[in-house]
Amino acid sequence: MTARPRFLLDTEILLRVVRSDGPSRELLQSGMIRDLTLCTSTTILDELDEVLARPRFGIGAQDRFSIRQMVLAAADEIAIFDEADAGSYVPGDPGDDHVVEAALRTTAEAVVTQDRALQRAARPGLRVITPEAACRELRDGRPYGAMALMTMADRRRQHEELSRLAGPGRGPRPGADRIFRELTEDLPYESAGKDVLAAVLDPATTAGLAAEVVSRCGAGMLLSTRHGTSFDRIAGIREDAPGRGGLVPMDMIWYSSDRAQLEAIANPDLPTAIDYGFLDEPRHRFVLAGGIVVVVGVAGPDGEPDSRWLCLVDEPLASVPSSVNAYRRLAELEPYGAVRVTALDPAGFSTSLDVWLRGGPSGLLLPSAPSPYAVDAAFRICDQIAAQHRLPAPMHSGSG
């Protein structure tokens, strides 16, 4: 498994982002939701500001500041240096030396540009590619982590198989419960209290188990989050390569219209909009510090011999200020608690991403639909187990 692609966009590509739709804007939006690692530098941002201020574009100072903030918000790596400190890399065009210098300082794997002079400046460990080629790399088998996103046809087949396992007239949930039990049967459980067993997993193992659960029985699973939302019929999962400290970023993905899904399942021969692309692909992102599989010796709501779930444990994250521009919205769902990032594509569709900031047990993946009281009780159990194993605990409101 490799890390996300690390691309540096040169000034011309950032200018195209501002002026028009197309591959360049798609790359920036992918950076906004962290589907790739965007790199930049103060020299590139300064050059972009100077170009946008020219009479040809006539963009005012406040708008130029907003554009700079947009790029800074999308970028993961920013090189800070003076243009005079750049080495000599681009034959015949020293004005582009700072772009290569920025790529080297941020360890970008590719410079994205249309500049022919820069295209001659490739060197070992640093490619120079066009925005069209960069987008193709993202679309054709993303080279990082693992992505499993079911089509409606896949979901229909899974729904039918889970219903078959459940028996006549029972729906997909009992079938999902059966598979979930198989996947969690042989874990290293320890006693965590009266009638409670728990298996504590590292981040990579947690992501692997979650991916198998979603790919095999996501159509019958429920995700309940710490900030009070629940998402039915999980449609996909994306896990990243482990990052700093072995933490694993992971997205749970669902489609926003359950009604549309059920309609497509009930009428498989009737074409719908979701057969040709989904209007929304909402996600919840976890930065996994670990996971806990809990088994409670109490019968489940449909007569299961016990109740069990996979708890996803987050690392606490620092808060970020709300911001809005033409391409992205970042808003707090609750102060210091959770944020939602929405990236808008040129066609008007959106991809939204929720992130829990306080850390600790923050998501429950389970094959049943418990009451809010049962969900609260499950989180309290997981809080106690996390504390016993020195996993992160939820920060109090008001801490960042």
N, C-alpha and C positions, 0 to 999 in steps of 0.2 A: 504494500500500500504506500502510495506517495502523497506528498503534501499537495495542496491546491496549486494550480499554476500561478506563477509570479510574473505579472506583466507590468511593464512601464510604458505609459502612453506618452508620446512626445507632444510638443506644443500644438502641432497641426492637428493631431487626432483629438486633443481636448477642444480645439476650436470647432471641429466638426461636431463634437458632442453638443456644444452650445447652439450651433446654427441649424442642425438638421437631424432628422431621424436616420437610422441606419446602423451598420455594425459598430461604429465608434460609440454611439450612445448605448447600444446593447452591452458593450464591455463595461462601461461605467456603471450601468444598472446591475450587472452581475457582481461588480465590486461592492455595490451598496448592500446587497444581501449576502455578501461574503461567499459567493460561488467561485470567486477567484481572489487572489491577493493582488491588489493594485499598489504599485510603487510610484512615487513621484519625488520631486525635490523643490526646494525654494527657488532655484534658478528657473525651473520650468514654470512654476506658478508666477514668478515675476515676469517672465517673457510673455506668458498668456495675458497677464494684466496689461502689459504695454501694447500688445497687438489689439486687444479689445478696445483700448482707449483711442486708437487711431480714428480719424474722421470717417474712414470707410465703414466702420462699425458703429462708432458713436455711442458706445455703451457707457452710462454714467458710473460714477465712483461707487455708489451704493449697490448697483446691480453687479459690478465687477467684484465687489467684496462678497456678495452672496454666492457668486460662481466659485470664488476661491474657497469659501467655506464648504460648498458642495463637494468639491474635489477632495478637500482635507477630510471630510466626513467619510468619503468612500475609500480613502487610501489607508492601507495598513502600515506601510513603511514610507517614511519621509526623510530624505537626505538633506541636511542643512549645510550648505557651503557656498562660497563665493565663486562666481564663474571664473575668476582669474586663477582659482586653485585647481581647475580641471586639467587633466593631462592632455596629451595630443593623441587623438584617436581617429579622426575623420579626415582622410586625405582630401585636400582642396577645399574644405569647408570647416575651418576651426570654430565657427559659430555654433556648430553642433557638438563640439567636444563635451560640453557640460551634460548633454543627454546621456552619452555613454558613461561619463563619470558617475552620474546619478544611478544608472543601472548597476554599475559595479558596487557602489556604496550600499545599495539596498539589496544586493544579491538577486536582482531580477534575472529570470531565465530567458526573457525575450524583451526586446524593444519593439513596440508596435508603432509603425510609421509608414507613410507613403513616400518619404524622402529617399531619393535614389542614392544620395551621398551617404546617408546613414545605412542604407542597405549594403554598402560596401565596407561597413565598419564592424561586421560580425567578427567575433573572436571566440576562442575555446570557452565553452560554458555560457556564451551569450549569443542567442539567435536574434535575427532581425526579421520580423514578419509583418505582413499587412493586417489591417483589422479584419478583413474577410477571412484570412487564414486563422487568426486568433479565435474568431467566433466558431469556425468549423471545429477547432480543437475542443472547444467547450461543448459543442452539441454532439460530437461523435465520440461517445464513450468517454465521459469525463475521466481524466486520468488520476483523480484523487479519490481516496475513500471508496465508498460504495453507494450506489443510488438504485433504489428499487421503487419505481412508480408504476402502479398497475393501470392499464387502460380499462375502460368500462367493460370491454369484453372479458378481460382478466377477472375483474371484480364480479361479473355475472357468473363466471365459472366457479369462482371461489365461494360465492354466496350459495350456489346450487350444491356444491360439495359439502359445505358446512351444514346446510339444511338436511342433506341426505344422512350425514352422520348423526344429526340430532334426532331424526325420526319424524314421522308424519305430523304436520301441523305445529311444529315447535320453533321454526325460525332458525337463524344461523348461530345464535349465542351458545346453546348447549354443545354444538359441534365445535365451536371455537374453544369452549372450556375443555373439551376432551383433548384437543391438540395441545392446548396450553399446559395441561397436566403432563402430557408426554414429554414436552420440552423442559419441564421444571422438576421432573420426578427424581433425578439422580444427582441433584446438587448437594454441596457439602453443608447440610442443615445443622444448626445448633439450637438448643433451647433458648428462647428469648422471653420466657415468662410462662405462666400457666396456659397450656393449650396453644402456645405460639412457637413456631419454628421459623428460623430465618437463615438465609444464605446470603452472605455479603460478598459482592463481586467487584472486581476492579473495573475501571472505565472501559477498557477494550472488550472484556468479556460481557459486560452489560450491553454495549452497543451490538455485539454479535448476537446475543440472545434476543434483543429487541428486534433486530433485523429479521431473524428467523420467525419470530412470532408474527410480525406484520406480513411477511411474504407468504406465510402458510395460513393465517387465520385473521388477517386484519379486518376483513369484512364483518367479523363478529366481535371485534374488540372495541373497547371504550378507553379514551384517554381523559382523565380528570386532572386538572392542573391546580396548583396551589392558589392561584389568584381567582379561582371560582368558576372557571369555564370548563365545559366538557365537550368532547368531540367524538362523534360516532363514526363508525365505518371508516377506519383508517385506510388510506389509499396508498401510502408509500412511506419510505424512510430514506434518509441520507445520512451516512456517517462519514466523518472526515478522518484523516490520519491524525494520530495523537499529536497534540501540540505541547505547549509549555507545561512542564511538570507531569506529562503523561495524560493530561486532560483530553477528552474526546468530544469535539462538537458534533452534535447529532440533531437532525430535524425529524420531527414527526409531521407527516403531510396528510392533509385530507382535502376533500373538495367541498366547496361551501354550500352546495345545494343538495341536501339529503333527499328532498322531494324529487329532484331531477334524477338522482341515482335510482331511487325506488321505481320511478316511472320507466326508466330504461330497463331495469331488471324485470318489471312486470310485463313490458311490451317489447321483447327483444327484437322483433322484426320492424319496429317503427323507428326510423332514424331520428336522432335528436341532435341538438347543438353540441352536447358533450361527446358525441361520437367523433367530432371533428376538432377537438380542442376544448379545454376547460376555461370558463370565464374567470376563474379564480383558482389559485393554488396556495391556500393559506398553510402556514407552517408554524410549529412551535419549536423553538431551538433550545436545546439543552447543552450546557457545557459540563459534561459528565465528570464528576469526581468519583463516581462509583454507582452501584445499584444494590438493591436489597430485594430478594424474593421472600415474601412472607406467606406462611401457611398458618391459618387459624383454624383450630378444631371446632368450628361451628358450621353447621350445614348451610350451604349456599341457598340463594333465593329460588332456585329451580330443583332443590333436592340434592345438590352436589354434596359429597361426603365432607367437604371442608371448603373454606373460602381462601383464595390465594390471589396474589397480585405481584407484579413487578413494579417496584418503586424506583424512580429515576432521581438520583441525588446530584444536585447542581453545585458547582463552585460559585461562591458569591462574586458578583461583578459590580464594578463601579458604575454609578449612574451617569447619564449623559444628558445634555440640555436638549429640549425639544427644538425641532427645526422643520421648516417647510420650504420647498422650492418646487420648480416645475416637474421635477423628476422623482422626488422622494419626500416622504413625510415621516418624521419621527416624533411620536407622541407618547407621553407617559399614560399608562392605563391606571396607575395609582402612584402617588408620590413615592419615589425610591423603591417601588415594589416591582413593577413590570413596565416594559416599553413595547411599543408596536412600531415596526418599520414597514412602510408601504412603498414599494418601487412601482412606478407607473411606466408602462411601455408605450411606444408610439401609437398603438392601436386603441389605447384607452383601457386595456385590461390591467390588472394589478396583481402583484404577488405580495402578500402580507406576511410578516414574520413577528411573532411574539417572543419575548425573552423575559424570563423571571430573573430578577437581580439579587434577591436576598440570599440565595443559596440554600443548601440543605435539601431534604426531600421535597421535590417540587412537582412531580408528575406520577400518576398511578396508571399503569397499563393493565386492564383487567377485562375478563370476558363476561361481565355482568353490569347491570345498571343500578348501583346501590343508591340509597337515599343520601341527601347531603349530610345527615348525621353520621351515616356509616363512613362516608368519605373523610369527614373530620376525624373520626376515630382511627381510621387507617393511617392518616398522616401523623396523628399523635403516637401511634405505635412505631411508625418509621422514625420519628424524631428520637424516640428513646433508643432504638437500635443504632441509629447513626451516632448518637452521643457515646454509646458504649464502645463503638469501633472507631472513634475519633474521625468520623466523617463530618463534613460541614453541617452546621445547624443554621436554621433561618436567622438572618439578622433582623433586628427590630426595626420597625418603621422609623424613618428619619436618619438611618445610617446609610452611608454610601459606599 
